[in-house]
Amino acid sequence: MGFIDRLKAGAGEAADLAGQAAGQARELAEKTASRARQEARELQLKRDLNDAYDDLGRIAFELWEAGEITSPLLESRAGRIESLRKQLDALDPEAGDAAAAGPEPEDGGGRT
């Protein structure tokens, strides 16, 4: 085998190895991207779940405050909310009014 033949064979092997490395890199990139999308989706679902719990809690408090529902468990939690509201009012009465109202739900707070 001559020098040129060996050079061609070596170049062919190098090209094969480069192709394999590129394939492995592409596969790793796809797996990483897929994992990142899954983690982002999971994080968004957790945020949505927390928002739903917040909305439900706000509605339950409003119903408790209006006397429409009662429960010993609600009593203690609602008492905590009232205590925190009073503490906020004591710091800044104007800010306390806004805190008492709480943030507006994104969907208007109603059930569908």
C-alpha positions in Angstrom: 0.0 0.0 0.0 1.5 3.3 -1.0 1.6 6.5 0.9 -1.4 8.0 -0.8 -3.5 4.9 -0.1 -2.6 5.1 3.6 -3.4 8.7 3.6 -6.8 8.1 2.0 -7.5 5.3 4.5 -6.6 7.5 7.4 -8.7 10.3 6.1 -11.6 8.0 5.7 -11.2 6.7 9.3 -11.0 10.2 10.6 -14.2 11.2 8.7 -16.0 8.1 10.1 -14.9 9.0 13.7 -15.9 12.6 13.1 -19.3 11.5 11.9 -19.8 9.2 14.9 -18.8 12.1 17.3 -21.2 14.4 15.6 -24.0 11.9 15.9 -23.3 11.4 19.6 -23.2 15.1 20.1 -26.5 15.6 18.3 -28.1 12.8 20.4 -26.8 14.3 23.6 -28.1 17.8 22.6 -31.5 16.4 21.7 -31.7 14.6 25.1 -30.6 17.7 26.9 -33.2 19.9 25.1 -35.9 17.3 25.8 -35.1 17.2 29.5 -35.0 21.0 29.6 -38.5 21.2 28.0 -39.8 18.6 30.4 -38.4 20.5 33.4 -39.8 23.8 32.1 -43.2 22.2 31.7 -43.1 20.7 35.2 -42.1 24.1 36.7 -45.0 25.8 34.9 -47.5 23.2 36.1 -46.2 23.6 39.6 -46.7 27.4 39.3 -50.2 26.9 37.9 -51.0 24.5 40.8 -49.8 27.0 43.4 -51.9 29.7 41.7 -54.9 27.5 41.8 -54.3 26.8 45.5 -54.0 30.5 46.1 -57.2 31.2 44.3 -59.0 28.5 46.2 -57.6 29.8 49.5 -58.7 33.3 48.8 -62.2 32.1 47.8 -62.4 29.9 51.0 -61.4 32.9 53.1 -63.9 35.2 51.5 -66.6 32.6 52.1 -65.5 32.1 55.7 -65.4 35.9 56.2 -69.0 36.1 54.8 -70.1 33.3 57.2 -71.0 31.0 54.3 -68.6 28.2 55.4 -67.3 27.2 58.8 -64.6 24.8 60.0 -62.2 24.7 63.0 -59.4 24.4 60.6 -60.5 27.5 58.6 -60.9 29.4 61.9 -57.2 29.0 62.8 -56.0 29.8 59.2 -58.4 32.7 58.8 -57.4 34.0 62.2 -53.8 34.1 61.0 -54.8 36.0 57.9 -56.7 38.6 60.0 -53.7 38.9 62.3 -51.4 39.6 59.4 -53.8 42.1 58.0 -53.9 44.0 61.3 -50.1 44.0 61.5 -50.0 45.5 57.9 -52.6 48.1 58.8 -50.6 49.1 61.8 -47.5 49.7 59.7 -49.3 51.7 57.0 -53.1 52.0 57.0 -53.2 52.8 53.3 -51.1 49.8 52.4 -53.2 47.6 54.7 -56.3 48.3 52.6 -54.5 47.1 49.5 -53.1 44.0 51.3 -56.5 43.1 52.7 -57.9 43.0 49.2 -55.1 40.7 48.0 -53.9 40.4 44.5 -56.5 40.2 41.8 -56.9 36.6 40.3 -55.9 36.5 36.6 -59.3 35.0 35.6 -61.4 37.3 37.6 -61.7 34.9 40.5 -65.0 33.3 39.4 -65.6 29.6 38.8 -66.4 28.4 35.4 
